[in-house]
Each structure stands twice: as structure tokens, then as C-alpha cells.
Amino acid sequence: SDGPNGAGAWLAGALPQRAAAGAARARQGRHALAMLQSPRKAYVLFNCEPEADFADPQLARQALGAADFVVGVGAFISPALREHAHVLLPTAPFSETSGTFVNIEGRWQSFGGAGRPLGEARPGWKVLRVLGNVLNLDGFDFDSSEAVRDALRAELGERCPEPVRAAGPIVSATPNDGGALERIGDVPLYASDALVRRAPALEQTQDAGCAELRLNAAEAVRFGLGDRAHVTQGATSALLPVVIDARVPDGAAWIPAVSAVPLG
């Protein structure tokens, strides 16, 4: 389960190929990468920042820049949102709204907001409901997050997440044949969402991550690297400090995602 509510998202049908309760969609959608590789005329960005929440930020910004209309929905405004969004709709952070998590054990864990949303901000579910009403879509008539939760539980019945062990042997990675390095690009603990990315105290800790290239000594020698190295992704590049780390396996380079992103 990816994140605190990955299982809940699957049960609710937040997938391009499945609806709620695992029902097949008559018309399948596109996953996030496909929507960037084949640019859409319009995008709705819900609690995501183009420079920090995509595996390829440059591709995301190119797709958004080519769109006719972009709606940014969230509690914070980043430089990329200011650049690309035609409309910004303020939402409350998680602490000021109610909702429900479903963990991989199948436990439903509901919570309430600790305070009222600031100014004209509204809970995210309410913003989506109003957008659905404006577009005359079905299924957007709920008056509370609890009503959304109860409707989903009624549709699911007894269904719940089931842990499944994948069948078959474990396949080892292909040995490096002298070509390019495989990137290990994890997201640092305090770069995972818009709130912690803007917490000055957290960003001073080791868990915040930093923009650097880590690889073992043998690979550094093979590529003739010194103290710094140029890395590229698409049409963008950066000069990163090189750190020798014996924990990084042969044929791989560790470059964390969401490093040193200037956010508003």
C-alpha cells in the first residue's frame, strides 16, 4: 500500500481501469504518466505540485504549459502552480478537514478536523463536489465526508483488502553490462507532501534529503567521477556533489527525488 490511504483509494476506485469495489470501467482512463506523455487540453491538479510530486517534473511542466486550462486545487501555492494554473482553488490541509483512511488490514479509520479552514479555503471533498455540480455530473450530491464514506461502505459490502503473495520465483536484476547506471530515486521522508516540505525545522534534518549523487567507489572509478557530476533528466540537467557510499549496489546511482525544490 503506497501511502496512508493507498488501500482506500483502490477500494474507492481511484484508478484508470477500475471503479469502486473493483468494478471494471467501461471506458478506461489514463494513468498519470500517460496523461503527460499524451498531453491533455485541461488538467485538474489536486494537492500536487508540478515541481515536486511527479517523477519527471520537466515533462509535467511541459504538458501543463501546453494545456488550454489548468486548475490547481490545494492548500499551498508553488512557483510552478503560479506559472501554469489558470485558476487556484484553496483547500484546507488534512488537519482542518475530516476523512477516512483504510489500511492494508482493512480497518476504516475516520477522523475529524482539528480546526476550521482558514479564510475561503474549503475541505478538498467539498471543492470536488462543487466542481461536479457545476459540470452537472452524477454522484456529487453528498453533504459531508461521512456521507461519502458511508456510501462507499454500502457499495463495498464485505469486500476488504486481501494480502496476496505473488507467485513465481524472484528474478534478479540484469547485471550491468558497462552501460548507464540505474537510478534509485526514493522520496525523502520530509519531502513527501506540501506540508512537510514547508516545515523549516524538518528541512534541517538528515531525513529531509539533499541533492546529491551517491554510488559505490567502483562505479565512481568506472565513470571517472570527481567531487561533482552532471546528471540529466530529459532536457534538464544539474551539477550534483558525488558521495561515495558502499551501500549503493553495482550498476546503480542513488539520487533522491524532490531535492532542494524552492517552494512558495
Secondary structure, DSSP 8 states (H G I E B T S, - for coil): --STTHHHHHHHT-SSSB-GGG-B-SS----HHHHHHTT-SEEEEES--TTTSSSSHHHHHHHHHH-SEEEEEES---HHHHHH-SEEEEB--GGGS-EEEE-TT--EEEE--SS---TT-B-HHHHHHHHHHHTT-TT---SSHHHHHHHHHHHHTT---------S---------SS--EEE----GGGSSHHHHT-HHHHTSGGG--S-EEE-HHHHHHTT--SEEEEEETTEEEEEEEEE-TTS-TTEEE--SS-S----
